Amino acid sequence: MKKRDLGTLAVGMALGAVLTGGAAAAGVMAEPSWQNIYVDGHQVHMTAYNIAGNNFVKLRDIGKEVGFNVYWANGVQVDSSSPYTGEAPTQTPPPTAAQAVRVSSYKGDTLNTGDRSGLIISPSGAAYTVTSSDPAVIAVEKVSGSWVAVAKSAGTATVTARSSSGETGQLTLTVTGGTAGEQPSAPEGGIDLSANMEVRQEMVRLINQVRRENGVAELEVNEALMNAAQDCAAHQMRNHSLYEWQVLRDYGWPYGGGFNLTCFTASGYHYAAQTAVFNWVNSSGHFQTMIREDATCLGTGVYLSGGTAYCYMVVGDPNAYSPL
């Protein structure tokens, strides 16, 4: 049979609905029928029942003999294009596009000569090969399992991360003629310690969410730590220094704690909090600062300048000592 249809099924009388056995229901009597049934001229065996002068056979039996599939899936399903199995076909999920490789730098895409900046490569957990288009400008090193970009001289270079399956991601880094460790001055007009509070509060929320997910207590916001973090962000700091501890004392926190900073290209404050926390979560050292069990309070700071977002977080430990 080249076409699967019921036109060639000869039962000598009308085909009815499925009936699974002889029965009497609602005054309707069903009795076994002994009529011969043929498919393409060949006699086949199907259990049939006579109801009110009509033959009724199972739809599954018809599918078996004629050659189409019948199965149950939220109702009786007839698939005329598939041979009979009696089972619903296995659903194959549509192929998903390969996840792109993303590369970013903890200290942003502009570095001073001598800077060392950890590279954030995602999806995390995969093995990557990382190269630089110009090692004389930006060299790459693998340190304790993590990739680091090292600013060698002024210029621009592209860092490429390639996964074992061939997906790639790139980051262009610019090295200025400045020297690592140089501290930018505060913005003109002074520092607004209450600036960008909505973004900073979102950062607090995300940090505490990470802490909850890792079984440590949430941290309360501390005004002194909030002021110190915003001061450091407004100074556009790219490296940790004793200045951090100095401003903590200046704003009224004489104890110990820990700092995280990150900077990245941004056209505005949208997603600044999410990007900062993402960067810290994907760096083992920064992540450990986020989930410190001895910390009791938290401060955050965010500042945008020249297309770069500078983000800071400070956790306080009143039982630890300041290095100053």
C-alpha positions in Angstrom: 0.0 0.0 0.0 1.7 3.2 -1.2 -0.7 5.5 0.7 -1.8 5.0 4.2 -5.6 5.5 4.1 -8.7 3.6 5.1 -10.1 3.4 1.6 -8.6 0.0 1.1 -9.9 -1.5 4.3 -12.9 -3.7 3.5 -15.0 -4.7 6.5 -18.2 -5.3 4.6 -20.0 -2.6 6.8 -19.4 0.7 8.6 -16.4 1.3 10.8 -17.2 2.6 14.2 -15.4 4.0 17.3 -13.0 2.0 19.5 -14.5 -0.7 21.7 -12.4 -2.8 24.0 -14.7 -5.7 24.7 -18.3 -7.0 24.7 -20.4 -4.8 26.9 -23.9 -3.5 27.4 -24.0 0.2 28.3 -26.8 2.7 28.3 -29.0 0.1 26.6 -26.5 -0.6 23.7 -25.7 -4.2 23.2 -22.3 -5.3 21.8 -21.8 -8.8 20.5 -18.7 -10.4 18.8 -18.7 -10.1 15.0 -17.3 -12.8 12.8 -17.2 -10.8 9.6 -14.1 -11.2 7.5 -11.9 -8.1 7.3 -9.5 -7.5 4.4 -6.6 -5.0 3.8 -5.5 -4.6 0.2 -7.3 -7.9 -0.6 -5.5 -9.9 2.2 -7.6 -11.2 5.0 -6.5 -9.9 8.5 -7.6 -10.7 11.9 -9.1 -7.9 14.0 -11.4 -8.3 16.9 -14.8 -6.8 16.0 -18.1 -6.2 17.7 -21.5 -5.8 16.2 -23.5 -2.9 17.6 -26.8 -2.0 16.1 -25.8 -3.8 12.8 -22.4 -2.1 12.5 -19.0 -3.5 13.0 -16.7 -1.7 15.5 -13.0 -2.5 15.7 -10.2 -1.0 17.8 -8.4 2.0 16.1 -5.1 0.5 17.3 -5.8 -2.7 15.4 -6.5 -0.7 12.3 -3.3 1.1 12.7 -1.3 -2.1 13.1 -2.8 -3.6 9.9 -2.9 -0.5 7.7 0.4 0.9 8.8 -0.1 4.2 10.8 0.6 5.0 14.4 -2.0 5.3 17.1 -1.1 6.4 20.6 -2.4 8.3 23.6 -1.0 11.7 24.5 -3.6 14.0 26.0 -6.1 12.3 23.8 -6.1 9.7 21.0 -3.4 10.7 18.4 -3.3 9.3 14.9 -0.1 9.8 12.9 -0.6 8.7 9.3 3.0 9.4 8.4 4.6 7.0 10.9 4.4 3.2 11.2 2.5 1.7 14.1 4.2 1.5 17.4 1.4 2.3 19.8 3.8 4.7 21.6 4.1 8.4 21.5 7.2 9.5 19.5 10.2 10.7 21.6 10.3 14.5 21.6 13.7 15.8 20.6 14.3 19.2 22.0 15.3 21.8 19.4 19.0 22.4 19.2 20.2 25.3 21.2 22.8 27.8 19.9 26.2 27.4 21.4 26.7 29.7 24.3 29.0 32.5 23.3 32.3 33.0 25.2 32.5 36.2 27.1 35.7 37.9 28.2 36.1 40.8 30.5 38.8 42.3 32.8 38.5 43.1 36.5 40.2 46.4 36.0 38.3 47.4 32.9 39.5 47.7 29.3 42.0 50.5 30.0 45.1 49.6 32.0 48.2 51.5 33.1 51.6 50.1 32.2 52.5 47.4 34.8 48.9 46.7 35.7 47.9 43.0 36.2 44.2 42.4 35.7 42.4 39.1 36.1 40.3 37.9 33.1 36.7 36.8 33.6 35.9 34.2 31.1 32.4 32.6 30.9 30.8 30.1 30.8 32.9 29.2 33.8 34.2 25.7 34.3 35.3 25.1 30.7 39.0 24.9 29.6 40.2 27.8 27.6 43.3 28.8 25.6 44.0 32.5 25.9 46.2 34.5 23.5 47.1 38.1 22.9 47.3 39.7 19.5 50.3 41.8 20.7 52.2 40.3 23.7 54.5 43.4 23.7 51.4 45.4 24.8 49.4 42.9 26.7 50.8 39.6 27.8 48.6 36.8 29.2 49.6 34.5 32.0 47.9 31.6 33.8 48.3 31.9 37.5 46.8 29.3 39.9 44.3 28.2 37.2 43.2 31.7 36.3 44.2 33.9 33.3 45.7 37.3 34.0 46.4 40.1 31.5 49.7 42.0 32.1 50.0 45.5 30.7 53.5 45.7 29.2 53.6 49.0 27.2 51.3 51.6 25.7 49.1 50.5 22.9 46.1 48.3 22.1 45.9 44.5 22.0 43.0 42.0 21.6 42.8 39.0 24.0 41.1 35.9 22.6 39.8 33.0 24.7 39.0 29.8 22.8 37.2 26.9 24.3 38.0 23.2 23.7 35.0 23.0 21.4 36.1 26.0 19.3 33.9 28.8 20.5 35.8 32.1 21.0 35.4 35.4 22.8 37.5 38.6 22.6 38.4 41.6 24.6 40.3 44.6 23.4 42.5 46.2 26.1 44.2 49.6 25.9 47.4 50.4 27.8 48.1 54.0 28.7 51.4 55.5 29.4 50.5 55.9 33.1 52.2 53.8 35.8 50.5 51.2 37.8 49.5 52.4 41.3 49.0 56.0 40.3 46.0 57.2 42.1 43.5 59.4 40.2 42.3 62.5 42.0 38.8 62.9 43.3 36.3 64.3 40.8 35.9 68.0 40.4 33.3 69.4 42.8 34.1 66.8 45.4 32.5 63.4 46.2 28.7 63.0 46.6 28.5 60.2 49.2 24.9 59.6 48.5 25.2 59.3 44.7 23.8 56.3 42.8 22.2 54.9 45.9 19.6 52.9 44.0 22.4 51.0 42.2 24.4 50.6 45.4 21.4 49.2 47.2 20.9 46.7 44.3 24.5 45.6 44.7 23.8 45.1 48.5 20.8 42.9 47.6 22.7 40.8 45.1 25.7 40.3 47.5 23.3 39.2 50.3 21.6 36.9 47.8 25.0 35.2 47.1 25.6 34.9 50.8 22.3 33.3 51.4 22.8 30.8 48.6 26.1 29.8 50.2 24.8 29.4 53.7 26.1 32.5 55.4 24.2 35.3 57.1 23.2 38.5 55.3 25.0 41.7 56.1 23.6 44.9 57.4 24.4 48.2 55.6 26.8 50.3 57.5 27.0 54.1 56.8 30.8 54.3 57.4 31.4 51.5 55.0 29.0 52.9 52.4 30.8 56.3 52.5 34.3 54.6 52.3 33.2 52.5 49.3 31.7 55.4 47.4 34.9 57.5 48.1 37.1 54.8 46.7 34.8 54.3 43.6 34.8 58.1 43.0 38.6 58.1 43.1 38.4 55.6 40.2 40.7 53.2 41.9 41.9 50.3 39.9 44.3 48.8 42.5 44.0 48.2 46.2 46.1 50.4 48.4 46.4 51.7 52.0 44.1 54.6 50.9 41.2 52.2 51.4 42.0 51.7 55.1 42.6 55.4 55.5 39.2 56.3 54.3 37.6 53.6 56.5 39.1 55.3 59.5 38.2 58.8 58.2 34.5 57.7 57.9 34.4 56.1 61.4 35.4 52.4 61.0 38.7 51.7 62.8 38.4 47.9 62.5 39.3 45.3 59.9 37.4 44.0 56.9 37.9 43.2 53.2 37.6 45.0 49.9 36.5 44.1 46.4 36.8 46.3 43.4 36.1 45.9 39.7 35.8 48.3 36.7 34.4 47.7 33.3 33.1 49.5 30.2 29.6 50.9 30.7 27.5 53.4 28.9 25.4 53.9 32.0 24.4 52.5 35.4 22.1 49.9 33.9 23.3 46.4 35.0 26.3 47.9 36.8 25.4 46.1 40.1 24.7 42.8 38.3 28.0 43.0 36.3 30.1 43.9 39.4 28.6 41.0 41.4 29.0 38.6 38.5 32.7 39.6 38.2 33.3 39.0 41.9 31.4 35.7 42.0 33.6 34.4 39.2 36.8 35.2 40.9 37.8 32.9 43.8 39.5 35.6 45.9 36.7 38.1 45.4 34.1 35.5 46.0 35.7 34.5 49.4 35.5 38.2 50.4 31.8 38.2 49.6 31.0 35.2 51.7 33.3 35.9 54.7 31.6 34.4 57.8 33.3 36.9 60.2 31.9 39.9 58.4 29.0 41.7 60.0 28.3 44.7 57.8 28.6 45.9 54.2 29.2 49.0 52.1 29.1 49.6 48.4 30.1 52.3 45.9 29.5 52.9 42.2 31.0 55.7 40.0 30.8 56.2 36.3 33.5 58.2 34.4 34.6 58.2 30.8 32.6 55.2 29.8 34.0 53.1 32.7 32.1 52.0 35.8 34.1 51.7 39.0 32.5 49.5 41.6 33.5 48.8 45.2 32.3 46.7 48.1 33.6 46.7 51.7 32.8 44.1 54.3 33.5 45.0 58.0 34.7 42.7 60.8 34.6 44.5 64.2 36.8 41.8 65.7 39.7 42.3 63.2 42.3 45.0 63.2 43.0 47.7 60.6 46.6 47.6 59.2 46.9 51.4 60.0 
